[in-house]
Amino acid sequence: MSDHPTAASPVLTPATIGLLLLPPLVWAGNSVLGKLVADMVPPITLNFFRWLLATLLLMPWAWRILLPSSPLWPLWRRYAVMSLLGVGCYNSFQYLALHTSTPINVTLVGSSVPVFMLALGVMFFKQRIRPQQLLGAAMSIAGVLCVLGRGDWQTLMRVEWVIGDVYVLIAVLCWATYSWLVSLPHDPPEIRGNWAYFLMGQMVFGLVWCGLFTALEWRYTDNPHIDWGWPLAAALVYVALGPALLAYRSWGLGIQRVGPNVAGFFANLTPLFAAVMSTAFLGEAPHFYHLAAFLLIAGGIVVSSHAVDPR
């Protein structure tokens, strides 16, 4: 299957929609959980533990890709860069942001993913932006703003920006670049055709980056500490299974099917899912703006999916 679908090929099948819905659903829980454990573990250390556990869980299915004869090693530069952007920088900056910023700010800045996807596609990947894509981006971001403002646009005017918002902006740029790199057909069939190999190839290099960042965190931050206990252990299991394994697998396969531009719009469902989780677990009543936001975001996805431009 081509990494960049043609205009005549089916863009969004039910299976592909399911693949692209899973990551924002898991990410919504990840943002809430990251805030809850912010006082239990340093943010970059949390990211290291997350990927270490994920690597151990995936090892029984993917250890052969680490053998000396593996086709992974000739491509080590590609995987080192992808892991730096995805496993290393994106998640580290996201957890770091949750220490200094509010969830509403983190999600608001994160809603710029489709814009970064489109911009990078034009600048570096020979993509053309069509009017439908711009309309889809506007609709999707409007849906995010509707959720964050709770139907009151004045709420957004009272948001205060802090350094954590800059961290999120860096994270979004890393994620958009990572997504484009994943979509490139530069991997041999032995890796591209085996999701465990493809993910393990990123994780093994990612652990090196995460380990380096963690060492710097413990060297240059004041009084780093870890509060071991069942709450932290449960959180680590979730972030390893959900945001690390399931989300990365689904996201990588999804963008290989429809391309980064269309996939990027699904990321804006994260704040909507977060609102739904608040309704389910915190007893908050649903509101009309939840429906309005869903229609705007879903509409943006539909509009943008009919504007895929073949390379």
N, C-alpha and C positions, 0 to 999 in steps of 0.2 A: 504494500500500500504506500502511495506517495505521501511524503511528509507535508506537502502543500497541495490540498485538494484543488481540483480545477472547478471552474464555475459550473460545469455540467454534472459534477459528481455530487452525491448526497452529502450534505454538510452536517446536519444534526439528526442522527438517528436516536431512538430511545436509549440504546446502549451507550452511545457517546454522551448523551445528556446525563445519564446516570453517573458516568465516569467523572464528568465535570461538576456535578452537584456535590459529590462526596467531599472534595477538598474544602470548599467554603464551609460546609457543615462541620467538619472536624476543626477547621481553623477558628470557628466561632467559639467552640469549647476550649481551644488552646489559649485564646486571648483571655478568657475568663479565668482559666486555671493559672496562667502565667501571672496574673495579678494576685491571685490568692496565695501563691507560694513565694511572692516577691521577698518576703522577710525571712524565708526559710533557707534560701540558697542564692548565691550570687547569680546574676542573669546569664553570663557567659558560661559559668560552670554548669548551670542547668542545661544549656544547649549541649555541652560536652557529654554529660551523663545521658541525655536523651539519645544521642547518636551512638554512644558506646553500647547502650542496651539494645538499640535497634540493630546494630551490627551483629551482636551476639545472637539475637533472635533470627536473623536472616542467614547466618553462617551455615546451618545445615543444608540449605538449598543452593548456596552460592559460593562455597569454598573453592570450587574448582577454578573459578575465574581469577584466583590469586596465585595459581601455580605459575612457575617460571615460564612455561610454554604458552601461557594465556595470551590471546590477542589484545588484552587490555594494555599491556605494558608499552607496545609501540605507540599507543595513543595517550600516554600518561600526561602530556601537556594539556590536551583537551579536557581530560577528566580532572586534572588539578585545577583548571580554571573554573569548570562547572561546579566543582565541589566548594571552591572558595566562595563563589557567588551564592549558591543555594544552601548547602549544608553549613558553611562557615558564617558568612557575613549576614545573609538574610535573617536567619533565626537568631543570631546573636544580637543584632541591632533591634529586632522586634522585642525580645525579652528585656533588653536594656532600656528600651523606650517605656516599657510598662513600669519601670522603677521611677521614672521622672515625669511621665505624662499620664493623662487620664484616658480611659478606654474610648471616650467619644472622640478625642483628638487623634488617637492612634487609628481608629477606623476611618475618620474623616480624611486624613492624609493617605491612608491606604486605598481610598477610593480612586486615586489617580492612576491605578494600575493600567486601565485601558488606554489612557492618554500616553503613558510611557511606552506601552506596547506598539501603538500606532507610530509614535515618533521614532522609536528605534528601528522599526520596520522600514520606514522611509529613508533614514539616514544611513543604515548599514546593511540592510537586507533586500534592497531593490524592490521594495513594496510601494504601491501607489495607494493613497488614501482616496476613497470614494465618498461622495456625499452621504450615502447611507451609513457609512462607518462613523462619520462625525455626528450624525443624528443619533445613532445608537449609543455613542459615548456620552452625548449630552443627556439622553434619556436615562441611562444607567446611573450616571453621577447624580442626576436630579432625584432618582429613587433613593440613593444613599443619603443625600441631604434631607430628604423627607423623613427617613427613619431617625437620623441623628438629631434633627430639629423637632422631632415629635409632632410634626404637623404645624409647628410655629416657627417661621423663618427668623423671627427675632431671637430665638434661642441660639442660632448659629452666630449671630452678631456679638453674643456675649462670651464666646469661646476665647480663652486666653491661651496663647501659644508659649511653649517652653522648649528646652533643648531636646526633650524626648521626641518632639515632633520632627526635628531635624533627623534624628536617628531613624524614624519611620520612613522619611523621604529617601534616605540612603538605602534602607531595606527594600523599598519598592523598586528603586532603580536596579538594585542587584537582582531582584526576582524577575523583572522584565527582561533583563539581559540573559539571565539563566534560561528563561523559557524559550527565547529565540535560539540559544545554543543547543538546547535539547531537541529542537525541531529540525536541526540540520542533519542530513543523512550521511554522517561521516563515520558511523560505527559499522563494523562487520556484522554479518547476519548472526554469528554466534552470540554476540552481545545484544544487538537490537532485537533479536527474536526471543530473548530470554529476559523477562522483566527483573528477575532476581539478580542476574549478572549485571544488567545495566545499572540497577540501583546500588549494588555492592561496589561497582567500580567507582561510583561517586562517593560512597560512604567511607571507603578505605582511605581515600585522599582527604575527605572531609574531616576525618578524625585527627589527621595531622594538623590541619588548620585549627580545629577546635581546641586541640591540646595546646597549641602555641598561644592562642588567644586566652585560654584559661590560665596558663602560666603567667602571662602578662597581667591578667586581672588580679591574681593573688599577689603579684609582686608590687603593683602600683596602686591598689585601692586600700582604703582604710578599713581595718578590722573585718576582713571577709570571714564568714563562718557558715556552717551548714547545720541546720536543726534536723537531725535524722529522726525519723518516726514514720508511722503508718501513713499519715497524710502526704508526706513527701514521696514515700515509696509508691503510693497509688498514683500520684501525679506523674511520676517518672514512667510508670507502666503505660499510662494513657498517652503521654506525648511520644513515647517510642512506638507504640502500635498504631496510633491514629495519625497525628500530624507528620510523623516521620515515614512509616512504612506505607500505610494505606493512602494517605494524601499524595505523597510523592509518586507512588505507582500510578494512581488514577490521573494525576495532573500530567505526568509525562506521556502516558498513553493517549490522553485526551488531546493534547496539543499536537501529537503526531498525526491525529486523525483530522483535525479541523484547522490547525495552525494557531500560533500564539494570539493573533488579533481577536479571533472569535472567543478563544478560551479565556482571554483576559477579562471579558465582561462577566463571566461567571464568578470571578473573585469578588465582585461587588454584592453578591448575595450574602457575604459573611455577616455584615451588620444586621441584615434582615433575619438571618438564622439566630443571631445573638439575641435579637428581640423576642423571637419565638421561644428560645430557651428560657428567657426571663419569665415569659408568660407561663411556661410549663413548670418550671422549678421554683420560681419565686412568687407565684400566685398573682402576677400582674395581669390585669384584664387586657385583652387585645383591643386595639383602636382602629379607627378608620384609616389612619395614615399607614398602618402596616399593609393593608390591602393596596392602597395607592402606590406605596413604595414597590410592592411586589409587581404590580402591573407595569410600572415604569422600568424596573430592572429587567423583567422578562421581555418587555417590548424592545428594550435596547439590544438584548441578545438576539431576538428574532430578526430585527432590522439589520444588525451587523452581520448575521450569518448569511444573508442574501447578497452580501457585498464582497465576498471573498475574491481577491484578485490573484490569479495564478502567476507564479514567478516566470 
